[in-house]
Amino acid sequence: MTKVSAPTDPDTEPREAITAGLAQPLGAGVVTALVGFTSSFAVVLSGLTAVGATAAQAASGLLAVCVTQGIGIILLSYRYRMPITLAWSTPGAALLASTGAIAGGWRAALGAFALTGVLILITGLWQRLGNLIAAIPVEIAQAMLAGVLLPLCLAPVRAVATSPAVVVPVIVVWLVLQRFAKRWAVIAAFGVAAVGAGVSIVAEHRDLDLAAMAPTVELALPQWNWQAMIGIAIPLYIVTMASQNIPGTAVMRSFGYRVPWRAAMTVTGVGTILGAPAGGHAINLAAISAALSAAPAAHPDPKRRWIAACTAGVAYVLLALGSAALVTLVAAAPEGTLETVAGLALLATLATALAGALRAEEHREAGVITFLVAASGVGFLGIGAAFWALIGGLIVRWALRTRATATG
């Protein structure tokens, strides 16, 4: 069994670690799930809808990732007694939103999701594949992600023109909370958006399909399509590994935990494969939200923080029950509401990706080319822009490095 790398000494353990009960880790686990869910579920719905999902299929996909990651969290945290939390691939969902409709439609997208799970599983079992992904230059991977995120982050600006009465209060509340309580900014923005959407629905006498609010699973047989394999599965796998799994292990290490890599990749890979027929795109190690269960705020004793993660897993399974109701409300909300919440949720990720893409001066041109191709959304041969951005960036980087070596 993998242990915490720096366990506390019982003789020197702080008194608060002894007296702290279950309320602290249980509360931290609930907060972890609420923050993870509300801060980016809009991105998931946007991504699934963009690649051809109906409202019912998008709700099923949201339910699938909630359930698979929730069960995965419970298994890993209980087995290894450490606060290992999982999340859906938010950058991956953003990638889907930028990719749009593909040849083969929704069933081809499901095939790509399943292949992504297979690649994640192989990564845990075969070290060479993990090394190959780690060899992709950071600036290229981050530039591709930044280009994918840009159109989504522009959505709040566009939505101001279409639904100002709902969107402007959302942006204002988000901005205020960014100043005073950053962790809750996106959650508060979502709350304001929900209230604004509710008022709009009532004022305009829109009907809600109450039957559609019941949680359901829409299963479909994945279809293997080479355009989807190349245009979705490979970029989805790369952004999930580079932006979630690898940073997730670093976050856990900063709190003194060493994530069991093979077990984590096995659970997330199998979970992604099982969730694919229901519309789940990918699950992975949590990165930013991982700190909510792994930090001392979850429990003074590092050996007891696994309870927070386990609670988060249970909370995710319960939140899955509300996926269909959320989709129904979003469908009845004013135009641009969902896109605004998604765009605001991704701003911090966009900033980090841009900084990583432009950090190294000698590779800035390659990063910029990668960013522009990905942001263009223009695909070729039925393959999305993200794949071509990756290929173009690597070629430009290689060409400029060769030129620099020749002249040096």
Phi, psi and omega in degrees: 000132179288134183250163172296134188290335183226072182292155181280152177275124182301330181287334181249008183296134180301149181300324181296332178290332180280319186275343181296132180265205181277342185301320184295306179292327178296317177296319179296323179293319178296317179297320179302314181291317181297316179295313181297321183286304187290335185283343184212009179297330179297326178293319179299312180297319179297317181294314181295319179296322183297326182267014170114003181286141169284175179301317180294320179291323177295319177297321177296320178296318178297318177298318183297314181290326177297313182291314182295319179288326178297312178295320178299319178298314181299314181298310184290314183293322180288319182293317186257359178052046174216155187283067178275115178247147178247167179208163170284159182280097178296313175300326178294320177295322177296323176300316179297319180297325181278336182286316179076195184299143182233163176297131182098346175067209188298319182293328175292323176297319178298321176298321178294321178298316180297318178297323176302317178298320178297316180296320177296317179298315179297325180301321179288332184265336184234108187296331183296324179293320176298320178294325179295317178294320179295337181282345177295126182306137183301319184294330179287313180298318181290325178293320177298316179297318180298319179295323177294322184283333188305309180301325179291322181285344174278346184302317179301325179295315179292324183292336178300325181283332184267322182222063186298325184297329179265318189286318183300312176301325178298314181293320180297313179297318177300317181295317179297315180291332174300329181279322190248332181207076191302322183301329186260006186298311182290322179297316179295320178298319177297319178300316178295319178298320180296317179296314180298319178294320178298316179298317180297319180296317180291315184296325182263006176056044178278144179270140176253136178277095184297328180295329181286350182279348178287135181297129179222158177245122179257100182271143176215150181281119179301144179244136181269114184229126188294327178296318179291323178301314182279318187279336180244306188300312183294309177299322179297318177297316183294313182291329178292318179289312186286328186255350182233300188293313181292312175297328180299319178293325179293320178298314179297322179296327180294339178258009175092016181246140175251111183292132174291097191301310183298317180294319181295316180291326178294313181295314181289325178294312179295320178299320178294319179297315182292327182279343185302312181299337178268358178106002178286128187274317179183142170239157187200178174295138175289146179251282183294311183290348179299328182294336183293330178259341184264345183280162178304335179298337179284326175184139180298331181267116180303333181284349182253358184286345177298335179297322178297315180295317180299320177297319178300321178298316178297318181297322178297319179298320178291321179295333179301331182293340180264006185297315182294322178296320178297315181297321179296317179293319180297320181296331181268353182285160178301152180303134177093352183295307180299316182297325179295312179298317179297316181297317179295322181294335185262357184300316181296321178294320177298316180299317179295319180294317178297318179298318179292324181292327186252009185295313183272116185297324184288344180244018184295321181298317179297320178296318180295317178299315178301314180300314183294317180296316180294319182290335182294330182072009183270123179250168178225146177058029180078010181251135185294167185294331184299318180295314181293329176296317179297313180296314180298317179297319180294321179294314180297318179298316179295317182296316182288327177292320178298318179296319180295323179292321182292325182270351185277000000 
